[in-house]
Amino acid sequence: MQRVSYGGGAFVTTDEVAEALLEYAAVLANAGRAATLDVPAVGAEGPEVLKVLVGPASQIVAEPVAEPVADLEVRPFLDEVRDAIRDHHARPALPDPGSTLDWDV
């Protein structure tokens, strides 16, 4: 399990979710984009889903914790994030319309 610190708060989630969240945040930052995600987490009452905005200014830290492994439904989140990462990598890079670079050289 990992404690993810983000936006002045923190939440606990699985290793896989924390890793996917960090990877997607990096992809979004490199693209200058943002996205809102429904992240599975462990709350005081048990499993919960948190809305998390990630983008270029996101400062996210994940650290291992000795929490007992919770029964979180992580597959939909992981599928969504992995698909988004794959889609991002599949898109061709387009020139910035405001750029002064000559792309025909």
C-alpha positions as CSV (number, residue, x, y, z in Angstrom):
1,M,0.0,0.0,0.0
2,Q,1.1,3.6,-0.6
3,R,0.3,6.9,1.0
4,V,-0.2,9.5,-1.7
5,S,0.4,13.1,-0.7
6,Y,-1.3,15.6,-3.0
7,G,-2.7,19.1,-2.6
8,G,-2.0,19.4,1.1
9,G,-3.8,16.1,1.9
10,A,-3.0,12.4,1.7
11,F,-4.8,9.2,1.0
12,V,-3.9,5.5,1.0
13,T,-4.2,3.3,-2.1
14,T,-2.6,0.2,-3.6
15,D,0.9,0.2,-5.1
16,E,-0.5,-0.3,-8.6
17,V,-2.9,2.7,-8.3
18,A,-0.2,4.9,-6.9
19,E,2.3,3.9,-9.7
20,A,-0.4,4.5,-12.4
21,L,-1.3,7.8,-11.0
22,L,2.3,9.0,-10.9
23,E,2.9,7.8,-14.5
24,Y,-0.2,9.5,-15.8
25,A,0.5,12.7,-14.0
26,A,3.9,12.8,-15.7
27,V,2.4,12.1,-19.1
28,L,-0.1,14.9,-18.6
29,A,2.5,17.3,-17.3
30,N,4.7,16.6,-20.4
31,A,1.7,17.4,-22.6
32,G,0.7,20.5,-20.7
33,R,-2.7,18.9,-20.0
34,A,-4.9,18.0,-17.0
35,A,-7.5,15.4,-16.2
36,T,-9.8,14.6,-13.3
37,L,-9.7,11.0,-12.1
38,D,-11.8,8.8,-9.8
39,V,-9.1,7.2,-7.6
40,P,-9.8,4.2,-5.4
41,A,-8.6,4.8,-1.9
42,V,-8.9,3.5,1.7
43,G,-10.8,5.9,3.9
44,A,-11.7,5.8,7.6
45,E,-14.8,3.8,6.8
46,G,-13.2,1.5,4.2
47,P,-13.0,1.7,0.5
48,E,-13.8,5.1,-1.2
49,V,-13.3,6.9,-4.4
50,L,-11.6,10.3,-4.5
51,K,-11.8,12.9,-7.3
52,V,-8.3,14.0,-8.1
53,L,-7.2,16.6,-10.6
54,V,-3.8,15.9,-12.1
55,G,-1.9,18.1,-14.5
56,P,1.2,20.1,-15.2
57,A,1.4,21.7,-11.7
58,S,0.6,18.5,-9.8
59,Q,3.1,17.7,-7.0
60,I,2.4,14.1,-6.0
61,V,4.5,12.0,-3.6
62,A,3.9,8.3,-2.9
63,E,5.5,6.4,0.0
64,P,5.1,2.9,1.2
65,V,3.0,2.4,4.3
66,A,2.4,-0.6,6.6
67,E,-1.4,-0.5,6.2
68,P,-3.2,-3.8,5.7
69,V,-4.0,-4.5,2.1
70,A,-7.6,-3.3,1.5
71,D,-10.0,-4.8,-0.9
72,L,-10.2,-2.0,-3.4
73,E,-11.9,-2.2,-6.8
74,V,-8.9,-0.9,-8.8
75,R,-9.3,-2.6,-12.2
76,P,-11.5,0.1,-13.8
77,F,-9.1,2.9,-12.7
78,L,-6.1,1.0,-13.9
79,D,-7.7,0.3,-17.3
80,E,-8.8,3.9,-17.7
81,V,-5.4,5.3,-16.9
82,R,-3.4,2.8,-18.9
83,D,-5.7,3.4,-21.9
84,A,-5.2,7.2,-21.5
85,I,-1.4,6.8,-21.4
86,R,-1.4,4.5,-24.4
87,D,-3.7,6.9,-26.3
88,H,-1.4,9.8,-25.5
89,H,1.7,8.0,-26.7
90,A,-0.2,7.0,-29.9
91,R,-1.0,10.6,-30.9
92,P,1.5,12.3,-33.2
93,A,3.1,15.4,-31.9
94,L,1.6,18.5,-33.5
95,P,3.4,21.8,-33.9
96,D,2.3,24.6,-31.7
97,P,0.3,27.0,-34.0
98,G,1.9,30.0,-32.3
99,S,5.4,28.6,-32.9
100,T,7.9,30.5,-35.1
101,L,9.6,27.3,-36.1
102,D,9.6,26.4,-39.7
103,W,8.3,22.8,-39.8
104,D,8.8,22.4,-43.5
105,V,12.6,22.6,-43.3
